[in-house]
Amino acid sequence: MPTDVANTKELKRLTNEALTYSGSRGILAAIVDELVGILESVSGFRMSQEESLTDGETVCDHGLAISPAQAGCCAGEYQRTAIFLRGAHSAIMQALEANSRGIVRVLYAGSGPYATLAVPLMTIFPPEKVKFTILDLHPESIQSVRSIVSELGLQCSVESYVVTDACNYTIPPRSLPDILLCEAMSTALEKEPQVGIARHLLSQAPDAIMVPESVQIEAFLVDTSDEPDMIIPESEDPSESQKPNRISLGPVFELSKAAIRSWPPTEADSLPAQSIQLPLIPKPSYRPFLFTTIIAYGEHVLLTHDCNLTGIREIMEIDSVAAGGDSYQFSYLLGQNPRLVAEASESHAPGSRRD
Ligand SMILES: C[S@@+](CC[C@H](N)C(=O)[O-])C[C@H]1O[C@@H](n2cnc3c(N)ncnc32)[C@H](O)[C@@H]1O
């Protein structure tokens, strides 16, 4: 018998709202805020007053595992949380349709203290249809998720809890997941180990659906004198992507199943990425930036400035764009501080020089 029937019912109602609400951003924010409030209240997880947000973070071989407190804060990023929940929900529906065994397994790597992208869905899908494995590097986070699941009476939806580095995890062959769910990333896939985790887990479950389905990074020249205008979320105003102050330089890197399959299966310290060539620019205030788009699954997409993860990042290695014609080759550096880096490759501009 669930300990907290009222909260479980309310969480189910709020989850249905978060999955379907299509009105103003303010109301969606309030829905997600209430939903996260329930997880928080039943978790028993509290950040101590003396702690800073970064206390308890761990540098791993494939990137930074942010602290449980900081991971808890991600939950309140309402657009991110709603779109990932919708993507995970769609992916599960798709897997249920395709799966003749009648049971769908979700491996949630990097759950944080609230398992925000899984617990709400446990109220929607019955445990005999969908089972979750909850994994995080930090034992406090897993302890917190255990409390939430038990308080809400959702134990039958959880197949196992795992405290480990997802990049070293061996998936038990008898419970291969149908869905790999992971949000352990930062803007432009820097710092956190999303790439390392997705690559490692997909190699063991190659048929699984990945959520997010794709993370796409594209370079633009942006007129920095116009910068204040750029913080409008693109999903709110689609004309933002057409802004005349942005000049596309083309795609730079993608994390998706197809991309992972195309990468060399070596122990190399970097992954291949695309190159860009700078055009002649209209004004000296133009600077190159990386833009991130996240396809959670299907139509559920986070566009530029929809949330922190899709903010924009200046490409610091490119110190001057004045000449035009210069080419830069990107690569994705693996290791404790993963990130995209650009290196000058060749110059096509008449009279352009390289020091
Ligand atoms: C950005 S937080 C997101 C939390 C949660 N997924 C959400 O969407 O609200 C990333 C989480 O991944 C976990 N994490 C990061 N690297 C990890 C790794 N190598 N193995 C297991 N967990 C990891 C962190 O501890 C943190 O809880």
The ligand as an SDF file (V2000), in Angstrom:
LIG
                    3D

 27 29  0  0  0  0  0  0  0  0999 V2000
   22.7490   17.2050  -15.0860 C   0  0  0  0  0  0  0  0  0  0  0  0
   22.3750   16.0810  -13.7680 S   0  0  0  0  0  0  0  0  0  0  0  0
   20.7800   15.6000  -14.2960 C   0  0  0  0  0  0  0  0  0  0  0  0
   19.9740   14.8490  -13.3050 C   0  0  0  0  0  0  0  0  0  0  0  0
   18.7020   14.2210  -13.8840 C   0  0  0  0  0  0  0  0  0  0  0  0
   19.0450   13.3330  -14.9860 N   0  0  0  0  0  0  0  0  0  0  0  0
   17.7390   15.2380  -14.3890 C   0  0  0  0  0  0  0  0  0  0  0  0
   17.5320   15.2820  -15.6200 O   0  0  0  0  0  0  0  0  0  0  0  0
   17.1840   16.0050  -13.6110 O   0  0  0  0  0  0  0  0  0  0  0  0
   23.4560   14.7420  -14.1910 C   0  0  0  0  0  0  0  0  0  0  0  0
   23.4590   13.5700  -13.2400 C   0  0  0  0  0  0  0  0  0  0  0  0
   24.2880   12.5680  -13.8160 O   0  0  0  0  0  0  0  0  0  0  0  0
   25.1190   12.0060  -12.8270 C   0  0  0  0  0  0  0  0  0  0  0  0
   26.3440   11.5530  -13.4810 N   0  0  0  0  0  0  0  0  0  0  0  0
   27.2550   12.3070  -14.1310 C   0  0  0  0  0  0  0  0  0  0  0  0
   28.2530   11.5650  -14.5930 N   0  0  0  0  0  0  0  0  0  0  0  0
   27.9690   10.2910  -14.2570 C   0  0  0  0  0  0  0  0  0  0  0  0
   28.6180    9.0610  -14.4890 C   0  0  0  0  0  0  0  0  0  0  0  0
   29.7780    8.9930  -15.1590 N   0  0  0  0  0  0  0  0  0  0  0  0
   28.0520    7.9370  -14.0060 N   0  0  0  0  0  0  0  0  0  0  0  0
   26.8770    7.9950  -13.3310 C   0  0  0  0  0  0  0  0  0  0  0  0
   26.2160    9.1360  -13.0900 N   0  0  0  0  0  0  0  0  0  0  0  0
   26.7480   10.2760  -13.5440 C   0  0  0  0  0  0  0  0  0  0  0  0
   25.3780   13.1220  -11.8350 C   0  0  0  0  0  0  0  0  0  0  0  0
   25.7340   12.5790  -10.5730 O   0  0  0  0  0  0  0  0  0  0  0  0
   24.0240   13.8350  -11.8670 C   0  0  0  0  0  0  0  0  0  0  0  0
   23.1690   13.2800  -10.9170 O   0  0  0  0  0  0  0  0  0  0  0  0
  1  2  1  0
  2  3  1  0
  2 10  1  0
  3  4  1  0
  4  5  1  0
  5  6  1  0
  5  7  1  0
  7  8  2  0
  7  9  1  0
 10 11  1  0
 11 12  1  0
 11 26  1  0
 12 13  1  0
 13 14  1  0
 13 24  1  0
 14 15  1  0
 14 23  1  0
 15 16  2  0
 16 17  1  0
 17 18  1  0
 17 23  2  0
 18 19  1  0
 18 20  2  0
 20 21  1  0
 21 22  2  0
 22 23  1  0
 24 25  1  0
 24 26  1  0
 26 27  1  0
M  CHG  2   2   1   9  -1
M  END
$$$$
